[in-house]
């Protein structure tokens, strides 16, 4: 794993422990996991960020699109389509 990403993931993990209700930290860490192709952790973080962002429609749509991309990477096309449909619905 790239040292830069590892440091940033560790920092975000600490921030998540300090601010567990901050969906932005989860989404950012999920993006980093996606970049290093750790798709399961990326999906977990984006799912949790989405749950925390209830009521913020733009943010929820963005998380759902991210989850769709992750599903595509994992070759789960039916799941990806479902996430994309929820994002535009």
N, C-alpha and C positions, 0 to 999 in steps of 0.2 A: 504494500500500500504506500502511496506517495506520502512522504513525511508531512507535507503541508496539509493534506487532507486529514491525516491522522491527528495532527495537532488541533485542527479546527473541529473535528468530530469530538475529540476529548473536551475541548472548551465548551462546545454546545451541550454535551452531556452534563457537564457541571452546571451550566445555566438551567438546563431542564430540571435538575434536582433542586435548584434554588427557586425556580419559577415554573412549577409543573403545569400551570394553566396557560402558559404562553405558547400559543400555537405557532408563532413565527419561528421560535427556536426549533420546534419539531419539524416544521416544513424545511427549514434550512438544512438541518442534519439529514433529513430524508433526501434532499437534493444531492448532498455530498455522497451519501450511500449509493445513490443512483449513478453518480459519476464513476465510482469505483466498482460498479456492477455488483453491489450487494443488494440485489433487488428485493429480497425478503425483508431486510431491515428498512429499506426505503419505503416499501409498501406499508409496513407497520407504522412508521413515523407519519407518513402522509394520511393514513387512516385516522390516527389519533389526532392529528392537527385538524382534520376535517371535522371530527367529533367535537373538538373544542370550539370550532369556529361557527357553530350553529347560529343561524340568523344573519351571518355576514355573507350574503349571496355571492358576491364577486370572489371572495376568498374561498368559499366552498367550491365554486365552479373550478377555480384554479387547482385546488387539491384533487378534485375528481379527475381533471385532465391529467394531472401527474400520475394518479393511480392508473389511468388508462394506458399511459406510456409504459409504466412498469409492467402492467399485464401483458402488453405487446412484447416487451423484452423477454418475458417468461413464456412466450408463445401461448398465452391464454386469450385468444382473440375474442371469444364470447364474453369474457369478463371485461376486456378492454372496451368492447362495444357498449356494454351496459354502463360502464363508468362515463363514457362520452355522452351517452343518451341522458344520463342523470345531469351531467354538466350543462347541457343545453335545454333541459326540461325545466 
